[in-house]
Amino acid sequence: MAESSKLDLTLEKPKRIGESVTRREDPRLLTGNASFVDDIHLPGMAHVALLPSPYPHARILSIDVSAAETLKGVLLVMTGAQAAEQAGPLPTFASAPILQHCLAVGKVRHVGEPVVAVVAESRYIAEDALSLILVDYEELPAQVDMVAAAEATGDGVLHENVGTNVAAHEHFSWGPVQEAFEGAEHVVTRKFRWPRVGPQPMETNGAVATYDAHEAHFTIWSNFSMPSMVLPQIAGCLKVAPHQITFPTLYAGGSFGGKGTLFNAPVLTAILARACGRPVKYVEDRLEYMTNGNQHGSDRLYEASLAVDSEGRFTGLRINVLDDYGAYFVLSLGSHGNALSQAVGPYRIGALAYEVKAILTNKTQQCAYRGFGGEVGNFILERLVDAAASELGRDRVELRLLNFIQKEQFPYTLPNGNLYDSGDYPAVLARALQLADLTSVDALRNEAKLRGKRIGVGIATVNERSVLSAHELWMLDRKPNFPLSSTPESVQIRVDVAGTVIVTIYAPHWGNSPETVAAQLTAHNLDVPIERVVVRYGDTDSGLPSFGPAGSRYTVMIAGAIAGASRALKEKMHKIAAHVLSVEQSQLRFGNGEVVCDNDLRKRMTFSDIAVYAHAFRLALPAGDDFNSGLVASFTYDHPYATLPTDDRSSLGVFYPIVGHAAHIVVVEVDEALRKTSILKYVAVHDAGTIVNPKLVDGQIRGGIAQGIGTALYEKYRYDEDGQLVTASLADYMIPTATEVPDMIIDHIETPSPFTELGIKGCGEGGRLASMPAIASAIDDAFSDNRLYITELPVTPSALHEALAALT
C-alpha cells in the first residue's frame, strides 16, 4: 500500500489555474436536471396566489374574504393584518424606520403590492379565489415624480412614521474640493437622467416551505441567494431561533444581484405553511416579478462637475444625486457606497464631493442589479470625461492617458479612503485599441453615408471594484442600524477512502460556475487531477458561514477558503505519509494525486493509500491529535483587506480594494431615417487579476455587456403619471435578443492583486460596468457634427430623434 504498484516517475500536471476547463454545471443545466425552486414537489403541497393592489397609494379600509374562503379547494386566506401577527417586518439594512411586510398592512404603496394571500390545492384555484375577495380602498395622492415627492406632505407621505418622503440626505466631502474648483481652468458640468431598469432572470422569485410542528422547524427551498448571512434576521422575522430554519441550496435561474434581498417569498411561504399545516409553494409570474419582485435598479437624477487644470489634468469631482428608491428602503444607501468605492474611476482625482438624497415614491422598491450603483457612477464619470475632451478640444484617448493612475502608484488611495490594489491602465487601453483596429473607420463612415447610415466610435475606461466588504451597506448612515462587518466564505474538503476529494461549498449557484471554480482551485491547491474532485452544496444547517457571490467576490473568497482548508489537509496527509514511508516530512511533495519522496521517487502514496490509513488504521499511526481518524478540513476565509470607516466619515475606510479595470471600444451604425442604433464591433479588454478559468471570465463579461446593451438602447421601467407601471411585461419592457447582441472580442491584461490568494480579482459585473458609457460615446461620435451629447438612457430611436431635434 505504501508504494505504487505501477511505478511512474513522471508527475503529469493536473488541469488547474488559467485553463478553460469545461463547466461542471453544464450537463445538469443543459439536460434539465438542475433543481430550481419550481422543481420542488412535496406530498400534500399547496399553492399560493397573491391579490395585488390596483392602486399606487391607498389606505385599506376593509377586506372581505368570506366568499374566497368557501371556494372548494381553498385551504387558507390570510390578510396583511393576520400575516403581521405571524411574522414581523422583513429584514432591512436601513437605519431609517421604514418597515415592509410580506403583505400590506393598513396601506398599499405601489401597484402590485400584495394585500391578501390565498392557499389552495392548486394555483388555478387560488387565482380563482382572488376574484372573490373584496377590498375597499381610500385612494391617496400618488407620488411618481421624485422631485415632487421630496416636497410632499400630508397624505402624500408614504410612511407616516417617517413624516417625509426623504428617506436619507447625506453630503460628504473628501480632499480639497473647494480649492480644486476655485482654481480650475475649466469646470465641466452636466445633468444626467439614469433610467429605472432591472434584471430579467429566466427564473422569477419563489419559495417552497414546510413546517414541522413537533420540532417547530421550517425548511425553506428558495432562490434567495444569501440565506446563510441573513438567516438570523429571517428567524427574527418568523419569531424563531436560527437553528429552527433550514435553507437547502438550490440553483438560481439568474439573479444579477436582485435575489440577494429576496425576503418576502421565504417569509410568506413559511408563515402560510405553519398556518395551514402543509407544504406551500409560491413562485412569481412575470407580472408579479416586475411589479412586486423588489428587483428594480437605480432610478436617478444627477448634476455632476469635473474640475480640470490648465494642463488638462482632473483635479476635483462633485456629484449631486437624487435617487428614486420606490416605496421601501431595504438596502439604504448601499448602492452609493458601491459607487464611491470607485468614484474617481481610473483617474488621479484628489478631491471628491458627494451629495445624495434618497426619495420614496409609489413604485416597486429599488434593490441591487449587476453593478449596484457602480455602473451608474462609471457612466456619469465617463460622460464627464468625454464632455471635457469636447470642450477642451482634446482627443478622448489622449486625455484619459494623461489622467490615468500609473502602474507604479499602486496601491492607490482614493480621497474617501478606499484603496485600489493594482493595475496597468495604459496597457489595457493600448490592447483594446490594437484589437479594435480603427484604421478603416473613415472609409467605413464614407461607405455608410451612401447608405443613409452614420458610424460612431465609442470608448470607456472604467474600474471594476470587487470583493465587497459589508460596511458599504451602512457606512453612509451616520447611525447605522446593523453595522455588519463580516463577509466570510467557507468550504469543507475531505478525502474519502477511494482517494476522491469531496469539496462542500455553501453558496448557491447564481450562474457564476461555483462548482467549476471550486474544482479547479482544489485541484491546484492539492495538486490532484481535477477529475478526482467532486463538488457538493451544503445547506444552512452546516453552520459554516457564507456571504455568497454578491459584489463580484466569490472566486476570490472561495480561493482563500480552499487554500486554507487545503493547507490543513495537506499537513495531515504529509504527516501520515512521512510516518508510513519512514521519511522526513520535509522530503515529501504533492503531485498528481500522490505524495512523493523527493529523495526516492519510488516512495510514494496515493491519496487513497493515505486515506485508508486515516480512516481504517488508526493504531498503525502515532498517538496524538495530529493523527486522529479521518481526512477532512474546514476553513472560513474572511475579507483579505478591509478597514472600518471613521466615526465622522472623513474616511470611509478600505471597503472595496480589489479593483479590476476595463477598456471597451464599440463601433455603432445609426440609421439616419429610423434613428436605430446597431453595434458593428465590440472590443472589451479587462484586467481581472489572475484568471482562474478564461472561458468563465469571458462568459461573465459577455453577459454583462449584453445587459449593458439593454440598458443603453432598449430597457426602462416606465410609470405613468398615475403610478401605473406601463412596461409590466416583456412585450413592453424591451430586452435585447441574440440579434441585438454582437460578436465580441474579449481579451485580458493580468495585474495580480497583492492582497488575494493567487492574485485573483472579481469580474462578475465588469461587462455591464463599462458598456453603457461606451455605447453613449459612440452615438455621440456618430453625430459629432451635430454636437450631440447623450445625457439620458436608453437611447431608443424616439429618444435619439428628440435629442437631435432639440439641437436644431
Backbone hydrogen bonds, N-H to C=O, Kabsch-Sander energy under -0.5 kcal/mol:
donor,donor_aa,acceptor,acceptor_aa,energy
7,L,5,S,-0.5
12,E,10,T,-0.6
18,G,692,V,-1.9
19,E,16,R,-1.6
19,E,692,V,-0.7
21,V,19,E,-2.1
29,L,25,E,-2.3
30,L,26,D,-3.5
31,T,27,P,-1.4
32,G,29,L,-1.0
33,N,28,R,-2.2
34,A,28,R,-1.1
36,F,34,A,-0.7
39,D,36,F,-1.7
40,I,37,V,-1.3
41,H,39,D,-0.6
45,M,42,L,-1.9
46,A,279,P,-3.3
47,H,120,A,-2.8
48,V,281,K,-2.1
49,A,118,V,-2.0
51,L,116,V,-3.0
53,S,113,E,-1.6
58,A,108,V,-1.8
59,R,138,E,-2.5
60,I,106,G,-2.0
61,L,59,R,-0.8
61,L,136,D,-2.8
62,S,136,D,-1.2
64,D,134,L,-3.2
65,V,63,I,-0.6
69,E,65,V,-2.2
70,T,66,S,-1.0
71,L,67,A,-0.5
71,L,68,A,-1.1
74,V,71,L,-2.1
75,L,119,V,-3.1
76,L,119,V,-1.9
78,M,117,A,-2.9
80,G,115,V,-0.9
83,A,79,T,-2.4
84,A,80,G,-2.3
85,E,81,A,-0.7
85,E,82,Q,-0.7
86,Q,82,Q,-0.8
86,Q,83,A,-0.8
87,A,83,A,-2.1
88,G,237,C,-2.6
90,L,100,Q,-3.4
93,F,330,V,-3.3
98,I,96,A,-2.4
99,L,97,P,-0.8
104,A,114,P,-3.0
106,G,104,A,-0.6
108,V,58,A,-2.9
111,V,723,G,-0.5
112,G,53,S,-2.5
113,E,110,H,-2.0
115,V,51,L,-3.2
116,V,51,L,-0.8
117,A,78,M,-2.9
118,V,49,A,-2.7
119,V,76,L,-3.2
120,A,47,H,-2.6
121,E,73,G,-2.3
126,A,122,S,-2.1
127,E,123,R,-2.7
128,D,124,Y,-2.3
129,A,125,I,-2.3
130,L,126,A,-1.2
131,S,127,E,-0.8
131,S,128,D,-0.7
132,L,129,A,-1.5
133,I,130,L,-1.5
134,L,64,D,-2.2
135,V,133,I,-0.5
136,D,62,S,-2.5
137,Y,135,V,-0.6
138,E,59,R,-2.2
139,E,137,Y,-0.6
140,L,57,H,-2.8
144,V,142,A,-0.8
146,M,144,V,-0.5
149,A,145,D,-2.6
150,A,146,M,-1.7
151,E,147,V,-0.6
151,E,148,A,-1.1
152,A,148,A,-0.6
152,A,149,A,-1.0
156,G,153,T,-2.2
157,V,154,G,-1.8
160,E,158,L,-0.6
162,V,159,H,-1.6
163,G,159,H,-1.7
167,A,165,N,-1.0
167,A,358,A,-2.0
168,A,358,A,-1.1
170,E,356,V,-2.5
172,F,354,Y,-2.8
174,W,352,L,-3.3
177,V,175,G,-2.2
180,A,176,P,-2.2
181,F,177,V,-2.1
182,E,178,Q,-2.7
183,G,179,E,-2.2
184,A,181,F,-0.7
185,E,308,V,-1.4
186,H,308,V,-2.5
188,V,306,L,-2.7
189,T,187,V,-0.6
190,R,304,A,-2.3
192,F,302,Y,-2.0
193,R,791,T,-2.4
194,W,300,R,-2.5
197,V,195,P,-0.8
197,V,298,S,-0.6
202,M,253,G,-0.5
203,E,253,G,-2.3
204,T,202,M,-0.5
207,A,282,Y,-2.6
208,V,221,W,-2.7
209,A,280,V,-2.5
210,T,219,T,-2.3
212,D,217,H,-3.0
213,A,211,Y,-0.9
216,A,212,D,-1.4
217,H,212,D,-1.8
218,F,244,Q,-3.3
219,T,210,T,-1.9
220,I,246,T,-2.9
221,W,208,V,-3.0
221,W,219,T,-0.5
222,S,220,I,-0.6
222,S,248,P,-0.5
223,N,206,G,-1.2
225,S,259,K,-2.1
229,M,546,S,-0.6
230,V,226,M,-1.5
231,L,227,P,-0.9
234,I,230,V,-2.5
235,A,231,L,-2.8
236,G,232,P,-2.2
237,C,233,Q,-2.2
238,L,234,I,-2.1
239,K,235,A,-0.6
239,K,236,G,-0.7
240,V,235,A,-2.4
244,Q,241,A,-2.1
245,I,242,P,-1.6
246,T,218,F,-2.0
251,Y,35,S,-1.8
252,A,509,H,-2.5
254,G,252,A,-2.2
258,G,255,S,-1.5
260,G,257,G,-1.6
261,T,258,G,-1.3
262,L,259,K,-1.1
263,F,261,T,-1.7
267,V,263,F,-2.0
268,L,264,N,-2.7
269,T,265,A,-2.4
270,A,266,P,-1.7
271,I,267,V,-2.2
272,L,268,L,-2.1
273,A,269,T,-2.5
274,R,270,A,-2.2
275,A,271,I,-1.9
276,C,272,L,-2.4
277,G,273,A,-1.6
278,R,273,A,-0.7
280,V,209,A,-2.4
281,K,46,A,-2.0
282,Y,207,A,-2.7
284,E,205,N,-2.7
289,Y,285,D,-2.5
290,M,286,R,-2.3
291,T,287,L,-1.9
292,N,288,E,-2.8
293,G,289,Y,-1.5
296,H,365,Q,-1.2
297,G,197,V,-4.2
300,R,194,W,-1.1
301,L,322,L,-2.5
302,Y,192,F,-2.5
303,E,320,N,-2.3
304,A,190,R,-2.6
305,S,318,R,-2.7
306,L,188,V,-2.5
307,A,316,G,-2.8
308,V,186,H,-2.9
309,D,313,R,-2.7
312,G,309,D,-1.7
315,T,307,A,-2.6
316,G,307,A,-1.0
317,L,351,A,-1.8
318,R,305,S,-2.6
319,I,353,A,-2.3
320,N,303,E,-2.4
321,V,355,E,-2.4
322,L,301,L,-2.7
323,D,321,V,-0.5
323,D,357,K,-2.7
324,D,299,D,-3.2
324,D,322,L,-0.5
325,Y,323,D,-0.9
325,Y,359,I,-3.1
326,G,359,I,-0.5
327,A,363,K,-2.3
328,Y,325,Y,-0.5
332,S,329,F,-1.6
334,G,331,L,-2.5
336,H,333,L,-1.3
337,G,333,L,-1.5
338,N,334,G,-2.0
339,A,335,S,-1.7
340,L,336,H,-2.5
341,S,337,G,-1.2
341,S,338,N,-0.6
342,Q,339,A,-1.3
343,A,340,L,-1.0
345,G,342,Q,-2.1
347,Y,344,V,-1.8
348,R,403,N,-2.3
349,I,347,Y,-1.4
350,G,348,R,-0.5
352,L,174,W,-3.1
353,A,317,L,-2.4
354,Y,172,F,-2.7
355,E,319,I,-2.7
356,V,170,E,-2.8
357,K,321,V,-2.1
358,A,168,A,-2.8
359,I,323,D,-3.2
359,I,357,K,-0.5
360,L,165,N,-3.0
361,T,326,G,-1.3
362,N,143,Q,-3.1
363,K,361,T,-1.9
366,Q,325,Y,-2.3
367,C,296,H,-3.2
370,R,256,F,-2.2
372,F,369,Y,-3.5
374,G,371,G,-2.8
377,G,373,G,-2.2
378,N,374,G,-2.2
379,F,375,E,-1.8
380,I,376,V,-2.4
381,L,377,G,-2.4
382,E,378,N,-2.7
383,R,379,F,-2.2
384,L,380,I,-2.0
385,V,381,L,-2.3
386,D,382,E,-2.2
387,A,383,R,-2.2
388,A,384,L,-2.6
389,A,385,V,-2.4
390,S,386,D,-2.1
391,E,387,A,-2.8
392,L,388,A,-2.5
393,G,389,A,-0.8
394,R,389,A,-2.2
399,L,395,D,-2.5
400,R,396,R,-1.5
401,L,397,V,-2.6
402,L,398,E,-2.0
403,N,399,L,-1.3
404,F,400,R,-1.2
405,I,346,P,-2.5
409,Q,406,Q,-2.0
410,F,407,K,-1.2
412,Y,420,Y,-2.2
414,L,418,N,-3.0
417,G,414,L,-1.8
420,Y,412,Y,-2.9
421,D,419,L,-0.5
421,D,657,P,-1.5
428,V,424,D,-1.7
429,L,425,Y,-2.2
430,A,426,P,-2.5
431,R,427,A,-2.1
432,A,428,V,-2.1
433,L,429,L,-2.5
434,Q,430,A,-2.0
435,L,431,R,-2.3
436,A,432,A,-2.3
437,D,433,L,-1.6
440,S,437,D,-0.7
441,V,438,L,-1.7
444,L,440,S,-2.1
445,R,441,V,-2.8
446,N,442,D,-2.0
447,E,443,A,-2.2
448,A,444,L,-2.6
449,K,445,R,-2.1
450,L,446,N,-1.0
451,R,447,E,-0.5
451,R,448,A,-1.2
452,G,449,K,-1.4
453,K,448,A,-2.5
454,R,670,V,-2.1
456,G,668,V,-2.1
458,G,666,V,-3.2
460,A,664,H,-1.9
462,V,460,A,-0.5
462,V,662,A,-2.3
464,E,660,G,-2.0
466,S,658,I,-1.3
467,V,551,G,-1.4
467,V,552,S,-0.7
468,L,551,G,-0.7
469,S,655,F,-1.6
472,E,469,S,-2.0
473,L,470,A,-2.0
474,W,471,H,-0.9
475,M,471,H,-2.3
477,D,474,W,-2.0
484,L,482,F,-2.8
489,E,637,Y,-1.8
491,V,635,F,-1.7
492,Q,504,T,-2.0
493,I,633,A,-3.0
494,R,502,I,-2.1
495,V,631,L,-2.3
496,D,494,R,-0.5
496,D,500,T,-2.2
499,G,496,D,-2.2
501,V,532,R,-2.6
502,I,494,R,-3.2
502,I,500,T,-0.6
503,V,501,V,-0.6
503,V,534,V,-3.5
504,T,492,Q,-3.1
505,I,503,V,-0.5
505,I,536,R,-2.7
506,Y,490,S,-0.6
509,H,250,L,-0.9
510,W,508,P,-0.7
517,V,513,S,-2.1
518,A,514,P,-2.6
519,A,515,E,-2.2
520,Q,516,T,-2.4
521,L,517,V,-2.7
522,T,518,A,-2.2
523,A,519,A,-2.6
524,H,520,Q,-2.2
525,N,521,L,-2.5
526,L,522,T,-2.7
527,D,523,A,-0.9
528,V,523,A,-1.4
532,R,529,P,-2.2
533,V,530,I,-1.7
534,V,501,V,-3.2
534,V,532,R,-0.5
536,R,503,V,-3.5
538,G,505,I,-3.3
540,T,247,F,-1.3
542,S,539,D,-1.8
543,G,540,T,-1.0
547,F,488,P,-1.9
552,S,549,P,-0.6
553,R,549,P,-0.6
557,M,553,R,-2.5
558,I,554,Y,-3.2
559,A,555,T,-1.8
560,G,556,V,-1.6
561,A,557,M,-2.1
562,I,558,I,-2.8
563,A,559,A,-2.2
564,G,560,G,-2.0
565,A,561,A,-2.5
566,S,562,I,-2.7
567,R,563,A,-2.1
568,A,564,G,-1.6
569,L,565,A,-2.3
570,K,566,S,-3.0
571,E,567,R,-2.0
572,K,568,A,-1.6
573,M,569,L,-2.4
574,H,570,K,-2.8
575,K,571,E,-1.8
576,I,572,K,-2.3
577,A,573,M,-2.5
578,A,574,H,-2.8
579,H,575,K,-2.0
580,V,576,I,-2.6
581,L,577,A,-2.8
582,S,578,A,-0.8
583,V,578,A,-1.9
587,Q,584,E,-1.6
588,L,585,Q,-1.7
589,R,596,V,-2.3
591,G,594,E,-2.5
593,G,527,D,-2.7
594,E,591,G,-0.7
595,V,605,M,-2.9
596,V,589,R,-3.1
596,V,594,E,-0.5
597,C,600,D,-0.5
597,C,603,K,-2.5
598,D,587,Q,-3.1
598,D,596,V,-0.5
600,D,597,C,-0.5
603,K,600,D,-2.4
604,R,2,A,-0.6
604,R,602,R,-1.0
605,M,595,V,-2.3
607,F,593,G,-1.8
610,I,606,T,-2.3
611,A,607,F,-2.8
612,V,608,S,-2.4
613,Y,609,D,-1.6
614,A,610,I,-2.4
615,H,611,A,-2.2
616,A,612,V,-2.7
617,F,612,V,-0.5
617,F,613,Y,-1.5
620,A,617,F,-1.5
621,L,618,R,-1.6
627,F,624,G,-1.6
628,N,625,D,-1.6
630,G,614,A,-2.2
633,A,493,I,-2.7
635,F,491,V,-2.3
637,Y,489,E,-3.3
637,Y,635,F,-0.5
638,D,636,T,-0.5
643,T,654,V,-2.1
646,T,651,S,-2.4
649,R,646,T,-1.4
652,L,416,N,-3.6
655,F,653,G,-0.7
658,I,466,S,-0.9
659,V,657,P,-1.2
660,G,464,E,-2.9
660,G,658,I,-0.6
661,H,687,D,-1.4
662,A,462,V,-2.5
663,A,685,V,-2.4
664,H,460,A,-2.6
665,I,683,V,-2.5
666,V,458,G,-2.0
667,V,681,K,-2.5
668,V,456,G,-2.7
668,V,666,V,-0.5
669,E,678,S,-3.0
670,V,454,R,-2.7
671,D,676,K,-2.4
672,E,452,G,-2.7
675,R,671,D,-2.3
678,S,669,E,-2.9
680,L,667,V,-2.8
680,L,678,S,-0.6
681,K,667,V,-1.6
683,V,665,I,-2.8
684,A,745,I,-2.9
685,V,663,A,-2.4
686,H,747,D,-2.3
687,D,661,H,-3.1
688,A,686,H,-0.6
688,A,689,G,-0.5
690,T,759,G,-1.8
692,V,690,T,-0.6
696,L,693,N,-0.5
697,V,693,N,-2.2
698,D,694,P,-2.9
699,G,695,K,-1.8
700,Q,696,L,-2.2
701,I,697,V,-2.4
702,R,698,D,-2.7
703,G,699,G,-2.4
704,G,700,Q,-2.3
705,I,701,I,-2.4
706,A,702,R,-2.4
707,Q,703,G,-1.9
708,G,704,G,-2.1
709,I,705,I,-2.6
710,G,706,A,-1.7
711,T,707,Q,-2.1
712,A,708,G,-2.6
713,L,709,I,-2.3
714,Y,710,G,-2.2
715,E,710,G,-3.3
717,Y,196,R,-3.8
718,R,716,K,-0.7
719,Y,717,Y,-0.5
720,D,724,Q,-2.4
723,G,720,D,-2.0
726,V,718,R,-2.6
726,V,724,Q,-0.7
727,T,718,R,-0.7
732,D,729,S,-1.3
733,Y,729,S,-3.2
734,M,732,D,-1.0
735,I,733,Y,-0.6
740,E,737,T,-0.9
741,V,737,T,-1.0
745,I,682,Y,-2.7
746,I,744,M,-0.6
747,D,684,A,-2.1
749,I,686,H,-2.1
751,T,749,I,-0.6
753,S,759,G,-1.7
759,G,756,T,-1.5
760,I,757,E,-1.4
761,K,688,A,-1.9
768,R,765,E,-0.6
769,L,765,E,-2.0
770,A,766,G,-1.0
770,A,767,G,-0.5
771,S,767,G,-1.2
772,M,768,R,-0.8
774,A,770,A,-1.3
775,I,771,S,-2.2
776,A,772,M,-2.4
777,S,773,P,-2.3
778,A,774,A,-1.7
779,I,775,I,-2.1
780,D,776,A,-2.3
781,D,777,S,-2.2
782,A,778,A,-1.9
783,F,779,I,-1.1
783,F,780,D,-0.9
784,S,781,D,-1.5
786,N,783,F,-1.4
787,R,784,S,-1.0
788,L,783,F,-1.6
793,L,193,R,-1.2
795,V,712,A,-3.5
796,T,794,P,-1.6
800,L,796,T,-2.8
801,H,797,P,-2.3
802,E,798,S,-2.3
803,A,799,A,-2.3
804,L,800,L,-2.4
805,A,801,H,-2.3
806,A,802,E,-1.9
807,L,803,A,-0.5
807,L,804,L,-1.0
808,T,804,L,-0.6
808,T,805,A,-1.0
